[in-house]
Amino acid sequence: KDAHETDEILKSETHPKARVACIGPAGENRVLFAGIMNDKDRTAGRSGVGAVMGAKNLKAIAVYGNHKPALHDAESFGKLVKKFLDGFKASNQGIQPTLRVYGTAITITGTQTVGALPTRNFQQGTFEHWDKIGGEALTERFLVKPKACFSCPIACGRVTRIASGPFAGEGEGPEYETIYALGSNCGISDLAALTKANYICNEMGMDTISMGSTIACAMELYERGILTEEIIGRPLPFGDGEALVEMCRLTARREGFGNQLAEGSARLAEAYGHSELAIVAKKQEFAGYDPRAEKGMGLAYATSNIGASHMRGDPAYLEILGVPLSLDPLTWEDKPSLVKTLQDLFAVIDAAGLCVFFSIRNYVTKSLELLPFGIAELLNAATGTNYDATSLLSAGERIFNAERHFLTRAGFTAKDDTLPKRIVSEPLPDGPGKGHVCELDKMLPHYYRLRGWSEDGIPTEETLSSLGIV
């Protein structure tokens, strides 16, 4: 059963308000970037966690409860919630938030503007048809209504429908990362095709970032003559929306060439002798930002504990979106300290179970310290802890270092904190970042020193001890 069917069956067998986390056919078939689906169309998408469930023969978990969690100081907590919501409303001055109107798909305007929009497997930083697949086009053509997570005032989710044609369907999304991966990175300007591919990924239970990036890698291999029609079963040029949709279906079932795509771009490119064409860090595909035009993201990709990920510390907030303040995306000297702080902050946000979108705009100081004052206040009222913003950020540092300690004990070192040759050696050919590469070799040593790690990227005993890890 696909993820949607599984969700409905389990609710019918348990309770209509039960919440379901499940895998689709991709997880059952151990596609290496299978995700865990919840609320039908939301995905724990990165790192192949759906394949882990599949390997354990675990299809789904359904949960239902009717008790409210106890709060340490419910009155203070309620006042804090009201304070932050009032601040959010005041900042929008009666206007609907941009994320509610256009969803995360509006991010493409920023990445295109700064020249960091990955195009045709990161061969370019701008896409000539970006406006055909962005937030405004999605809202105009396919949006049914915005959708909010629990108690969220933003409502950035997209309920969409393609009413007719070869790509007819309905569901949620696509989000920006999906639009980059299945759109510009594959040279696709057909919004209906990439939206349909997004629906398939949700139903089958796959990470759209890795799916799209793996197809983009295959498209470049095909256009270079390394992959042939005989191997693939059809032509696979950049820009072919029909092929995009078919490859998603084949991958989820591990049928035909989809069996090779299911291994991800690193293994696909390696199998054909061209590892340099896989745009990955620690074998995980990049998110939708080219580090040659946004230098901080390159360092974040290289040092993320789960491989390339924008959700383990996202410099794009400052380098592209100007949230909570703006930094030049083309400088590298100031990025080691920024990336460290963001990684620690995102560890706090994740551990608290909060939304990054709302948190970084409303719970964090508008300074480079990025102190999570609002999270500390809410956490103290909810649990009775006594954090201030500085000690809470230190907790995030402890989380990040504990993860790194696990990795180093598994054999990871500085040699794994790398980026593809294309990113560090081949200058961008277009956009504001034209002529730039990502200076990872200059940023890493400073970053390691700030972290209290050795030159080989290993946390020192002093660092681990000071953080209470050992």
Secondary structure, 3 states (H helix, E strand, C coil): CCHHHHHHHHHHHCCCCCEEEECCHHHHCCCCCECEEECCCEEECHHHHHHHHHHCCCCEEEECCCCCCCCCCHHHHHHHHHHHHHHHHHHHCCCCCHHHHHCHHHHHHHHHHHCCCCECCCCECCCCCHHHCCHHHHHHHCEEEEECCCCCCCCCEEEEEECCCCCCEEEECCCHHHHHHHCHHHCCCCHHHHHHHHHHHHHHCECHHHHHHHHHHHHHHHHCCCCCHHHHCCCCCCCCHHHHHHHHHHHHHCCCCHHHHCCCHHHHHHHCCCHHHCCEECCEECCCCCCCCCHHHHHHHHHCCCCCCCCCCCCHHHHCCCCCCCCCCCCCCCHHHHHHHHHHHHHHHHHHCCCHHHHHHHCCCCCCCCCCHHHHHHHHHHHCCCCCHHHHHHHHHHHHHHHHHHHHHCCCCHHHCCCCHHHHHCCCCCCCCCCCCCCHHHHHHHHHHHHCECCCCCECHHHHHHCCCC
